């Protein structure tokens, strides 16, 4: 009995493989959708697929759609396992054909319980103990077969939509109206109208288009940051060459995150993008009233002076590695100038973003730092006083060969 474990996180794959192996599955792993399709074509038909939602190259939703369109795998059990466990995300996964949904973080007993409820476990002496533990500690509702939700009443997220397209504003408003916990309290067709609205109403998050008349999104963002430094702003833009560059500029300027507009113009595609991409990001950047934690775009009132030379005390450091995701571009713009000094070791940055963006990010950071910033290349040796940015959609590994540190992309 085979299982295909698909997740871009090696630790998560290891945990899943360990649990499933104990349940008599022979596990084969894949780190993204493209690799998973290749594994499927060369392995016996699996009895189970576990599938992560967000992955590079091909995400879980796209892969799930492809699996369900194949007659060979149409009825294959697919359990989606993801941190993106909002009601909208779970419903979107089920509509695409997921057999079940397990929220991260999960415990082994929770996973065993879900698989047992689906009838996917062969009950042998080796699994009885796991099943017994699951019955005592399971944290899902056995009646609805869904993760237990927090039933405490919460105030909805108050959202301002800013887009010059009346059609987009209409679709966004209509779709978000049906999402629990989110309330669209206003719309604006340009930046000036948005700023006027902010002066009159309390807003929790601004969803901001980039290309607009009167005042575009980037200028609007700068004005918002001047007056409302901690107000979360999510950009809603295209992934064209022009749109990617503008979106990157907005992230450096302090936007908390972005969502790419779907290339298709039909309502279903836009609604699917709203439910699967936008809603989870709105919940992620939301800061409830009274939260003390600063936003990623917060700028300290005082800055430490930038050193002119790498200190002798730190000369035993061979490589600096920085991993960033939401809020990363603005954080990098703040941090890297302090690290790019004479005699500094090479710096490797992994920023979670599409491949359309990373080249623009490298170009933008090069203008802010004393050292060269470029996208990493496979097999390239790291050099001092140089910053390497992993290309979007790629994992970057550093291997020591003799005295050199070599980059490997996969």
Buried (B, 14 or more C-beta within 10 A) or exposed (E): BBBBBBBBEEEBBBBBBEBBEBBBBBBBBBBBBBBBBEBBEEEEEBBBBBBBBBBBBBBBBBBBEBBBEEEEBEEBBBBBBBBBBBBBBBBBBBEBBBBBBBBBEBBBBBBBBBBBBBEBBEEEEEBEEBBEBBEEEBEBEEEEEBBEEEEEEEEEBBBBBBBBBEEBBBBBBEBBEEBEBBEBBBBBBBBBBBBEBBEEEEBBBBBBBBBBEEBBBBBBBBBBBEEBEEBBBBBBBBBBEEBBBBBBBBBBBBBBBBBBBBEEEEEEEBBBBBBBBBBBBBBBBBBEEEEEEEBBBBEEEEEEEEEEEBEEEEEEEEBBEBEBEBBBBBBBBBBBBEBBBEEBBBBBBBBBBBBBBBBBBBBBBBEBBBBBBBBBEEEBEBEBBBBBBBBBBBBBEBEEEEEEBBBBBE
